Amino acid sequence: MRVMPVRPSRGWIGAEVLIVLGLSLGQSAIYSILSIVDRLTRNEALNQQSSQLNTSVTPDRPWLDLSYQIANIAFPLVPVALALYLLAQRNPYGARSPFRLIGFDLRRPGFDLGLGALTALCIGVPGLGLYLGARALGLNTQVQASGLADNWWTIPVLVLSAAQNAVLEETIMLGFLYTRFRQLNWRWPVIIIVSAAIRGSYHLYQGFGGFAGNLIMGVIFGLVYLKWKRVMPLVVTHTLLDVSAFVGYALLAPHVSWL
């Protein structure tokens, strides 16, 4: 029997969007806005403050700390499961799998890896330049991309953390939001700008350089997604960028002064 497309009301679609964002990146955006207000009302300039990522919880007990890190990686993926579940329940294209709907699958591994790596290369170097420039201008904090203690599992955890960030952000900010916003009859330029603005907002805790860089990245990612209708290449891109940032910082920070 053919499954007909489900057409929920605009109010229901809007509620889904607010719930998913409220449980995930929208919540992060609110806290990030509060964080930048806090930073701007301190006596120190932004570039004299630091933002720590991937911090140890119990550095004196490595195995317990590892358990915390795994939990911190796993639980943020629950909103991804919710978003995919909602897409499956109210799929504008009927019986089509939500994974296939947004291109979050392994049907084109070579294409996804190639496009993802190329996009990462095009974004990575300018992104680093923007970060360093924003710090020099006093518009950004010093981002300490890895605050983990030195353990055998440090690098694998940083890689998993990078992959989690990529899956969380791209499936929700691109796959879920673009599908739902389109169902609300939003125009594509508006969808791209709104999604990119949310992406930039939840990086405001880093400073205005983090906001601007991720806003631009959000626009680029949106254009790539609209061109190929696949989230997976951008999951690859995001993972490569974050692995470079997290692992690169862990390896280089003790030896250089400009990070």
C-alpha positions in Angstrom: 0.0 0.0 0.0 1.3 3.4 -1.0 2.0 5.8 1.9 0.7 9.3 1.1 2.7 12.4 2.2 1.6 13.7 5.6 0.8 17.4 5.6 0.8 18.8 9.1 -0.4 22.3 9.9 2.0 25.2 9.9 1.5 25.6 13.7 2.5 22.0 14.2 5.6 22.4 12.0 6.6 25.5 13.9 6.2 23.7 17.2 8.4 20.9 16.0 11.1 23.4 15.0 11.0 25.1 18.4 11.1 21.9 20.3 14.1 20.5 18.4 16.0 23.8 18.7 15.0 24.2 22.3 16.5 20.8 23.1 19.7 21.4 21.1 21.3 24.3 19.3 18.6 26.9 19.9 19.3 26.4 23.6 23.0 26.7 23.0 22.4 30.0 21.1 20.5 31.5 24.1 23.3 30.5 26.5 25.9 31.8 24.1 24.2 35.2 23.9 24.1 35.3 27.7 27.8 34.4 27.7 28.8 37.2 25.3 26.8 39.7 27.4 28.7 38.4 30.5 32.1 38.7 28.7 31.4 42.2 27.4 30.5 43.5 30.8 33.8 42.3 32.4 36.8 44.5 32.9 39.0 42.4 30.6 38.9 42.8 26.8 37.5 39.9 24.8 41.0 38.9 23.6 42.2 38.7 27.2 39.5 36.1 27.9 39.5 32.4 26.9 36.9 29.9 25.8 37.6 26.3 26.7 36.3 23.4 24.7 36.5 19.6 25.5 37.4 20.1 29.1 38.2 17.4 31.6 35.7 16.8 34.4 37.8 14.6 36.7 41.4 14.9 35.4 42.8 13.1 38.4 40.6 10.0 37.6 41.2 9.2 33.9 38.7 6.4 33.6 35.9 8.3 35.2 36.8 11.3 33.1 36.6 9.1 30.0 33.1 8.0 31.1 32.1 11.7 31.4 33.5 12.4 27.9 31.6 9.5 26.3 28.3 10.7 28.0 29.0 14.3 26.8 29.4 12.9 23.3 26.4 10.6 23.3 23.6 12.6 24.9 23.7 15.6 22.5 22.9 13.2 19.7 19.5 12.5 21.1 18.0 15.6 19.5 19.3 14.2 16.2 17.3 11.1 16.7 14.3 13.2 17.6 14.7 15.3 14.4 15.0 12.1 12.2 12.0 10.6 14.0 9.9 13.7 13.3 11.0 13.7 9.7 9.9 10.1 9.4 6.5 10.7 11.0 5.7 13.8 8.9 7.7 13.3 5.8 6.7 15.7 3.0 7.8 13.0 0.4 5.8 10.1 1.8 7.6 6.8 2.4 11.0 8.1 1.6 13.5 7.4 4.5 14.4 10.5 6.6 18.1 9.5 6.2 17.7 9.5 2.4 15.5 12.6 2.5 18.3 14.8 3.8 21.2 12.8 2.4 22.5 11.5 5.7 23.4 8.0 4.4 26.3 6.1 2.9 25.0 5.8 -0.7 27.7 8.0 -2.2 30.8 7.6 0.0 33.4 8.7 -2.6 31.4 11.8 -3.5 30.7 12.7 0.1 34.4 12.3 1.1 35.7 14.2 -1.9 33.3 17.1 -1.7 33.6 17.2 2.1 37.4 17.4 2.0 37.4 20.0 -0.7 35.0 22.2 1.2 37.0 21.8 4.4 40.1 22.9 2.5 38.4 26.0 1.1 37.0 27.0 4.5 39.8 25.9 6.9 42.6 28.3 6.1 40.4 31.5 5.7 38.6 30.5 8.9 41.9 30.3 10.9 42.9 33.7 9.4 39.5 35.2 10.5 39.9 33.9 14.0 43.5 35.3 14.4 42.4 38.6 12.9 39.4 38.9 15.2 41.6 38.2 18.2 44.2 40.8 17.1 41.3 43.3 16.8 40.0 42.4 20.3 36.8 41.0 18.9 37.3 37.4 20.0 38.4 35.3 22.9 41.3 32.9 22.9 39.7 29.6 22.0 41.3 26.7 23.8 40.0 23.9 21.6 41.2 21.1 23.9 41.3 21.2 27.7 41.6 17.4 28.2 44.3 15.9 30.3 47.0 13.9 28.5 45.6 10.4 28.4 45.8 7.5 25.9 42.2 8.2 24.9 42.5 12.0 24.5 42.9 12.0 20.7 40.1 9.4 20.0 37.8 11.4 22.2 38.6 14.6 20.4 37.9 12.9 17.1 34.6 11.6 18.4 33.7 15.0 19.7 34.4 16.5 16.3 32.1 13.9 14.6 29.4 14.5 17.2 29.4 18.2 16.6 29.2 17.6 12.8 26.3 15.2 13.0 24.4 17.3 15.5 24.8 20.6 13.7 24.4 19.5 10.1 21.5 17.2 10.5 19.5 19.8 12.5 20.7 23.1 11.0 20.5 21.8 7.4 18.5 18.6 7.0 15.8 19.2 9.6 15.4 23.0 9.5 15.7 23.3 5.7 13.0 20.7 5.3 10.6 22.2 7.8 11.2 25.8 6.8 10.5 24.8 3.2 7.2 23.2 4.4 6.4 26.6 5.9 6.8 28.1 2.4 9.8 30.1 3.3 12.0 31.3 0.4 15.4 29.7 0.1 17.4 33.0 0.8 15.5 33.5 4.0 16.1 29.8 5.1 19.8 30.1 4.4 20.1 33.4 6.4 18.0 32.3 9.4 19.9 28.9 9.7 23.3 30.6 9.3 22.3 33.3 11.9 21.4 30.6 14.4 24.7 28.8 13.7 26.6 32.0 14.3 24.6 32.7 17.5 25.5 29.5 19.3 29.2 30.3 18.7 28.9 33.9 20.1 30.5 32.6 23.4 33.8 32.7 21.5 33.3 36.3 20.5 32.3 38.2 17.4 34.9 36.4 15.2 33.3 33.1 16.1 29.9 34.5 15.2 31.0 35.9 11.9 33.0 32.9 10.9 30.2 30.5 11.5 27.6 32.8 9.9 29.7 32.7 6.7 30.2 29.0 7.0 26.5 28.5 7.5 25.7 30.4 4.2 28.3 28.3 2.3 27.0 25.0 3.8 23.5 26.0 2.9 24.4 26.7 -0.7 26.3 23.4 -0.9 23.3 21.5 0.6 20.8 23.1 -1.8 23.1 22.2 -4.7 23.4 18.5 -3.9 20.6 17.9 -1.3 23.0 15.9 0.9 24.0 16.5 4.5 26.8 13.9 4.5 29.5 15.8 2.6 29.0 18.7 5.1 29.2 16.3 8.0 32.6 15.2 6.6 33.6 18.9 6.2 32.6 19.8 9.7 34.3 16.7 11.2 37.6 17.5 9.4 37.5 21.1 10.5 36.9 20.2 14.1 39.4 17.4 14.1 42.0 19.8 12.8 41.0 22.4 15.5 40.8 20.0 18.4 43.7 17.7 17.7 45.8 20.5 16.2 45.4 22.6 19.3 46.2 19.7 21.6 49.4 18.9 19.7 50.5 22.5 18.9 49.4 24.7 21.8 52.2 23.6 24.2 54.8 24.6 21.5 53.4 27.9 19.9 52.2 31.1 21.3 49.8 32.3 18.6 47.0 29.8 19.2 
